Amino acid sequence: MRFFKERKNDSKQLAVNKGFFNMMKLKSLLHIKITGLNQEKIFNKFLDLGIDIYNLNRDSHSTASFFISPKNLNKVKIILKQNQIIINNIKKFGWIKYYSTAIARLGILLGFILSIFLLIICNQFILNIRIYGNDKIKAVELVEFLNQNKIGNFTAKNFIDNDKLEFLIMQNFDEISMVSIIKKGTSLIINIKEKVLNSETEGDYKNIVSTCNGRLTYVKLIDGTLKKKEGDLIKEGDILVESYYLDSKGNKSQIKPKAEFKIEVWLEEKIIHYERTIVTEYTGREMKFRTVSLFGLELFNNHINNTYENYETKENYTRIENTFLPLIIKYTTVKELHFFERYMPFAEIKNNLMEESKQKALQKLNNNDIIKDERCTITQGTGFTVVSYLVIVDKELIYI
């Protein structure tokens, strides 16, 4: 059975000749396997368009395979698609196979070289800071100190002088007795040793210091040198008793200070109420953007024009994990705001403000405080009112 229309003056043959397999080694060809009905129609269409078909082989009425030149591939795909013929497989033979293989291997080689190049570049920067040995000192404090000295992630290794940085840390952190810094890979490793405080020096011989503001109403000195007396006004941080005494010859001797105090303390809480205020509200509309950067260079963003007249912007940064490249993603959220003026007369919320100021003042009380008196005062101003609540308490402090 023939699958093509016979054409006059058609000198092209669609069968395999004796030298076909030798031609496959020298010429670029594509081997295509297809599935579909009415295949005679598409093969005749190939002849009409001058598309050469080599080594046609029909396994059944719905399957076939043949060879074509790579330059005709797009035309063949279009014709097959128009006739609902499915392409099952395409294989390359001849020079195109060797060329594709060489290009693929070259791409792998270039990718490998590029990866090595980027790895070498990344290895010149600090991508991670590790801190060990800290107990009382928070790691975030050390990181903030490093940032103040322009040292952080993506800082060039050559910029960091280990000896100089060790000296700076020792000078700025009294709690540290020893520090060692090394650069390992892309990490800056900081090992510190904190000072061990002498409990006798720091505890037993420590002065008694006021922890609040007020007036001394009772003083009983047991040991030490008294610095304040009854009736004196004191403030937080004042020394009440020093940790020494004078012997009969006037010589100072250290001693653990001991004393008892009662202090009259004023606990006050103020609330200012403005009758007219500008209120900010979220409208519920927002836009989210994303920016990807490498070494501070922006690689990608999906920004669109901000059409909000009033808005608030929040930014979060995230480092992409599972990759040796220091890729940073910045997430930006723009929320639309609405401003309006709100009028609230003081008379409508007077009782609420008085109760609120009272509760805030009472929250400052300690367990053993004794309330002596309570007062609430209201001061009117132009467009505003100040509500002040005062609690007078007796605070007992015993240092033994």
C-alpha positions as a printed Julia matrix, in Angstrom:
400×3 Matrix{Float64}:
   0.0    0.0     0.0
   1.39   3.47   -0.86
   1.16   6.37    1.6
   1.9    9.31   -0.71
   0.38  10.91   -3.75
   2.33  10.33   -6.92
   3.63  13.58   -8.4
   4.92  14.3   -11.87
   8.59  15.34  -12.09
   9.01  14.37   -8.4
  12.58  13.11   -8.16
  12.65  12.76   -4.38
  12.46   9.33   -2.82
  11.1    8.72    0.63
  12.65   5.27    1.14
  15.96   4.26    2.61
  18.81   3.88    0.11
  21.88   1.75    0.5
  24.04   4.58    1.79
  21.53   5.84    4.36
  23.34   4.63    7.44
  26.61   6.01    6.16
  24.82   9.32    5.59
  23.59   9.29    9.22
  27.2    9.42   10.38
  28.02  12.41    8.21
  24.77  14.35    8.09
  22.7   15.82   10.94
  19.36  14.0    11.19
  16.47  13.75   13.64
  14.64  10.47   14.23
  10.96  11.07   15.08
   8.42   8.55   16.36
   4.74   9.48   16.04
   1.29   8.12   16.92
  -1.97   9.05   15.2
  -4.43   8.26   12.4
  -4.57   9.43    8.77
  -0.79   9.61    8.51
  -0.86   9.49    4.67
  -2.27  13.01    4.72
   0.64  14.46    6.69
   3.3   12.66    4.62
   1.77  14.08    1.43
   1.77  17.49    3.13
   5.51  17.06    3.75
   6.03  16.42    0.01
   4.0   19.54   -0.87
   6.23  21.67    1.34
   9.46  20.1     0.11
  10.29  18.42    3.4
  12.54  15.4     2.85
  11.64  12.21    4.76
  14.22   9.44    5.19
  13.81   5.79    6.18
  10.05   5.86    6.79
   8.94   2.88    8.87
   5.3    2.18    9.77
   4.94  -0.31   12.63
   1.11  -0.21   12.48
  -1.72   1.87   11.05
  -1.29   4.38   13.92
   2.49   4.4    14.59
   5.41   5.38   12.4
   8.99   6.6    12.55
  11.15   8.55   10.09
  14.2   10.8     9.78
  14.24  14.51    8.85
  16.75  17.32    8.63
  16.95  19.5    11.8
  16.1   22.62    9.75
  12.62  21.18    9.05
  11.8   20.31   12.66
   9.59  23.36   13.37
   7.59  22.88   10.17
   7.09  19.18   10.94
   5.91  19.94   14.49
   3.36  22.44   13.21
   1.95  20.02   10.63
   1.76  17.15   13.14
   0.02  19.36   15.71
  -2.52  20.61   13.16
  -3.4   16.98   12.34
  -3.58  15.77   15.97
  -0.5   13.57   15.56
   1.45  12.96   18.79
   5.25  13.02   18.81
   6.44  10.2    21.05
  10.18  10.68   20.79
  12.87  12.7    18.99
  16.46  11.48   18.79
  19.47  13.2    17.3
  21.9   11.48   14.89
  25.02  12.58   13.08
  26.79  15.89   13.63
  23.89  17.46   15.52
  24.15  14.75   18.17
  27.85  15.4    18.65
  27.24  19.16   18.63
  24.44  18.95   21.25
  26.54  16.69   23.44
  29.48  19.06   23.19
  27.28  22.07   24.01
  25.76  20.28   27.02
  29.16  19.28   28.34
  30.46  22.77   27.72
  27.51  24.19   29.68
  28.27  21.85   32.58
  31.93  22.82   32.44
  31.11  26.54   32.35
  28.66  26.11   35.23
  31.32  24.29   37.24
  33.89  26.99   36.49
  31.4   29.71   37.41
  30.57  27.92   40.68
  34.25  27.65   41.56
  34.71  31.32   40.69
  31.78  32.4    42.87
  32.97  30.13   45.67
  36.39  31.78   45.55
  34.74  35.22   45.67
  32.46  34.25   48.58
  35.43  32.87   50.47
  36.85  36.4    50.59
  33.91  37.61   52.73
  32.54  36.94   56.2
  29.08  35.35   55.89
  28.59  34.21   59.47
  29.59  35.43   62.95
  29.86  32.86   65.76
  30.28  33.83   69.41
  31.29  31.33   72.09
  31.91  31.57   75.84
  29.38  34.32   76.57
  27.09  33.84   79.55
  26.33  37.25   81.05
  27.04  39.2    77.86
  24.36  38.85   75.2
  25.55  37.86   71.74
  23.4   40.61   70.21
  25.43  43.21   72.13
  28.66  41.98   70.56
  27.05  41.85   67.11
  25.82  45.44   67.48
  29.32  46.5    68.54
  30.78  44.81   65.45
  28.21  46.55   63.22
  29.18  49.91   64.74
  32.73  49.16   63.64
  31.52  48.22   60.13
  32.02  44.49   60.64
  29.2   42.09   59.79
  27.95  39.74   57.12
  29.56  40.32   53.7
  32.52  42.19   55.23
  35.78  41.49   53.37
  38.16  39.3    55.38
  41.1   41.56   54.59
  39.24  44.46   56.23
  39.25  42.69   59.63
  42.4   42.97   61.77
  42.1   40.24   64.4
  44.48  41.86   66.91
  42.88  45.29   66.59
  39.36  43.85   66.95
  40.37  41.86   70.05
  41.75  45.06   71.61
  38.56  47.02   70.81
  36.34  44.35   72.4
  38.49  44.24   75.54
  38.35  48.04   75.8
  34.57  48.27   75.43
  33.38  45.29   77.5
  34.54  45.34   81.12
  32.98  41.92   81.75
  35.45  40.25   79.35
  38.84  39.11   80.64
  40.08  37.41   77.47
  39.08  37.3    73.81
  40.32  35.33   70.81
  39.27  35.9    67.18
  39.9   33.66   64.18
  38.65  33.63   60.6
  37.7   30.15   59.42
  36.22  29.72   55.97
  33.47  32.3    55.68
  32.96  32.5    59.46
  34.3   34.95   62.03
  34.68  33.01   65.29
  34.88  34.98   68.54
  35.79  33.13   71.74
  35.48  35.14   74.95
  36.14  34.52   78.64
  34.11  36.53   81.13
  35.46  37.86   84.39
  34.65  35.95   87.57
  33.32  38.44   90.13
  34.57  38.13   93.67
  31.43  37.67   95.77
  33.11  39.11   98.86
  34.29  42.26   97.1
  31.24  42.81   94.95
  28.61  41.66   97.43
  29.65  42.0   101.08
  31.5   45.28  100.63
  28.99  46.9    98.31
  27.46  50.24   99.38
  23.74  50.41  100.17
  22.15  52.46   97.39
  18.62  53.87   97.19
  16.37  52.09   94.7
  13.65  54.77   94.64
  12.82  58.45   95.07
  11.28  59.7    98.33
  11.87  60.97  101.88
  13.52  59.02  104.7
  11.11  58.65  107.66
  13.07  56.06  109.66
  16.79  55.12  109.76
  18.49  52.42  111.84
  22.23  51.97  111.2
  23.74  48.63  112.19
  27.12  48.56  110.39
  28.86  50.96  108.01
  28.94  54.73  107.59
  25.59  56.51  107.3
  25.33  59.08  104.47
  21.67  60.13  104.85
  19.52  60.89  107.9
  15.82  60.97  108.72
  13.91  63.7   106.86
  16.36  63.82  103.95
  14.99  63.72  100.42
  16.64  61.0    98.39
  16.52  59.86   94.8
  17.28  56.59   93.08
  21.01  55.9    93.03
  21.92  57.9    96.15
  24.31  56.18   98.58
  22.59  55.58  101.92
  25.33  53.64  103.74
  28.97  53.22  102.7
  30.81  49.94  103.23
  33.43  51.11  105.73
  33.82  52.4   109.26
  36.42  54.54  111.03
  38.32  53.02  113.93
  39.52  54.95  116.98
  42.6   56.14  115.07
  40.56  57.39  112.1
  41.59  54.55  109.79
  39.06  53.14  107.27
  38.19  49.48  107.48
  35.89  47.7   105.04
  32.76  46.1   106.4
  29.49  44.74  105.07
  26.97  47.6   105.51
  23.76  46.8   107.4
  20.79  49.1   108.02
  16.99  49.43  108.08
  15.04  52.22  106.36
  11.52  53.44  105.86
  10.97  55.74  102.91
   7.94  57.81  102.05
   7.54  57.34   98.3
   5.3   59.22   95.87
   4.02  57.07   93.03
   2.43  59.26   90.38
   0.86  58.46   87.04
  -0.25  61.1    84.53
  -2.52  60.79   81.52
  -2.9   63.61   79.0
  -6.18  63.68   77.08
  -6.51  65.7    73.86
 -10.07  66.43   72.8
  -9.12  66.55   69.12
  -6.68  63.99   67.81
  -5.53  62.75   64.43
  -6.22  59.03   64.17
  -4.44  56.69   61.8
  -6.18  53.56   60.51
  -5.26  50.84   58.04
  -7.62  50.67   55.1
  -6.93  46.96   54.62
  -5.28  47.49   51.25
  -1.64  46.57   50.86
   1.02  45.79   48.26
   3.85  43.31   48.66
   7.15  43.45   46.78
  10.17  41.2    46.67
  13.77  42.05   45.82
  16.63  39.55   45.38
  20.2   40.83   45.72
  23.73  39.44   45.69
  26.59  41.35   47.35
  24.35  44.43   47.48
  23.6   44.21   43.74
  19.91  43.91   42.88
  19.23  40.88   40.67
  15.43  40.8    40.58
  12.37  42.69   41.82
   8.63  42.63   41.17
   7.92  46.23   42.13
   4.91  48.09   40.83
   4.02  51.77   41.15
   2.81  52.8    44.61
  -0.56  54.51   44.14
  -1.26  55.08   47.85
  -1.27  58.69   49.03
  -0.66  57.76   52.68
   1.09  54.54   53.53
   3.4   52.69   55.9
   6.31  50.55   54.73
   7.77  47.52   56.49
  10.84  45.59   55.31
  12.12  42.13   56.25
  15.34  40.51   55.08
  15.92  36.78   54.62
  19.02  34.93   53.51
  18.36  32.06   51.09
  19.47  28.8    52.7
  20.93  25.68   51.04
  23.14  27.68   48.68
  26.73  28.86   48.91
  25.79  32.18   47.31
  24.87  34.95   49.81
  21.53  35.69   48.18
  19.35  38.07   50.2
  15.58  38.48   49.71
  14.0   41.72   50.89
  10.25  41.53   51.46
   8.55  44.93   51.38
   4.96  45.45   52.54
   3.25  48.77   51.8
   0.01  49.3    53.76
  -2.4   52.09   52.89
  -3.28  54.48   55.74
  -6.26  56.69   56.34
  -6.07  59.8    58.56
  -9.05  61.47   60.18
  -9.73  63.81   63.08
 -11.52  62.42   66.12
 -13.26  64.6    68.71
 -13.69  63.2    72.22
 -14.86  65.58   75.01
 -13.09  65.06   78.33
 -16.36  64.91   80.24
 -17.4   61.73   78.4
 -14.34  59.74   79.5
 -13.37  61.56   82.71
 -14.15  58.62   85.01
 -12.36  56.14   82.74
  -9.2   58.27   82.69
  -9.22  58.69   86.47
  -9.56  54.94   86.96
  -6.86  54.21   84.37
  -4.37  56.6    86.0
  -5.17  55.09   89.43
  -4.57  51.52   88.27
  -1.29  52.47   86.59
  -0.1   54.17   89.79
  -1.09  51.19   91.95
   0.81  48.83   89.65
   4.03  50.47   90.85
   3.46  49.2    94.41
   5.55  46.39   95.84
   4.14  43.66   98.09
   5.19  45.21  101.41
   4.33  48.82  100.57
   1.8   50.52  102.88
  -0.5   53.12  101.31
  -0.72  56.32  103.38
  -2.73  58.54  101.05
  -4.17  58.82   97.52
  -4.91  61.96   95.52
  -6.29  62.65   92.03
  -5.9   66.06   90.39
  -7.27  67.34   87.07
  -5.56  70.19   85.23
  -7.35  71.84   82.3
  -5.41  73.27   79.34
  -6.27  74.63   75.91
  -7.59  71.63   74.04
  -6.19  69.12   76.55
  -6.63  67.86   80.12
  -4.05  66.27   82.45
  -5.27  63.62   84.9
  -2.73  62.92   87.66
  -3.1   60.22   90.3
  -0.71  60.23   93.29
  -0.23  57.36   95.74
   1.85  58.04   98.89
   3.27  54.87  100.43
   5.71  53.82  103.17
   8.39  51.51  101.77
  10.44  49.44  104.22
  13.97  48.43  103.19
  16.08  46.1   105.32
  19.73  45.34  104.48
  21.19  42.71  106.83
